[in-house]
Amino acid sequence: MPGPLNREAELLRLLGIAARAGTVVPGSERVKEAARAGDLRFAIVAADTSGYRRDRLVPLLRGLGIAHIVAFDRDRIGQAVGRAPLGAVGVTEPGLAMRLAEIAAAGAVANEDG
């Protein structure tokens, strides 16, 4: 059975695949826009993003019923998708988003989303 570190690595690996496939929405503002437009299927909000941004984004995701986690730091999320540090990243492709949500739900990462 894969341990938490292996699942974290798998989550980040799949996030990288989503980025290469062009189905990643980078950054808090773009994640909010995609969520409101109905395009977003899964999101990761960095645990070290500012309280203001986090307090605006997480309730929106909850309210719209979009699967999400608050995990990792901005650097790790940015590295996973080949970018500078990011406060949030979203995935629009349903299949990849579903797999990411499954890994997260299986206890892949310490989800700090209360």
N, C-alpha and C positions, 0 to 999 in steps of 0.2 A: 504494500500500500504506500503510495507516495506521501512523503511528509510535507509539512507546510512550506518549507523552503523550496521543494521541488514544484509545488503548486504555484508558489509566487513566481518562480522562474517561468513556468508554463503560461501563466497569465500575462507576464510581460512579453514573452515570445509571441503569443497570439496577438497582442497589441501591436507588435512590430509587423506582423503579417498584415493586419488590418491597415496599417499605415502604408505599407508597400502596395496594397490593393487599392489605395485611394479612398478608403471608407472611414477615415479618421477625421474627426472635427477637433482641431487643436485650440485650446484656450477657453477660458471661462465664458467670455462673451459669445464666442461662436457656438459653444455648447448650449448656452441659453437660447440663442437664435434657432438652432436646430431642434431643440426640445419644443419650443413654441410652434415651430413649423410642422411638427409631427414627424420629423425625419430621424430623430435620435432613438436608438434602441438600447443602449447601455452607456454608462458614464463612470469615469473614475475621477474623483475630486481629490486633489493632493491633501494629505493630512496637515501639511505646513502652509497651505494657502491662507491668505489673510482672513480673519474672522468675518470681515465685512463681505467679501466675495463668497465665502462659504455659506454665510447666513442668508445670502440672496439666492444662491444656486441650489443648495440641497432641498429647501422647501419647495422650490419650483419642480425639481425632479420628482419628489414625493407626490406632490399634488397632481402631476401629470401621469403618475404611475410608471415612471421610467426606472428600470433596474439600475442601481448605482451602488458604489461603495466609496467610502472615504478612506483612502489608504495610500501608502507609499509617500515619497516626498516629491517635490516639484522636479528635482534633478532626475530621479529615476524614471518618472513618467516621460519627461522630455527625451531622455536617452532612449527609451523604449521605442519611441516613434521618430527618432532621428532629428530632434529639434532641441532648441534651447529649453531651459526649465519651463514647465507648464503647470498652471494651477488646476487645470482640468483637461480631460480629453474625453471625447465621445466616439462611439462607433455607430455607423448607420446601417451596416450590412446585417440583416437579421440572423443569419446562420452563425457568423462570428460572434455577434452580440450574445446570442443564446449560449454559446459555449463559454464565453467569458463569465456570464452570469452564473452558469452551472459551477464553474471552478470557484468563483467567489462564494457561492452559497455552500460549497463543500468545505468551507473553512480555509480557503487558500491564503487569505491574508487577514490581518487584524483589522476588521472593519470598525472604524471609529465613528460610524454614523448612528450613534445612540440607539 
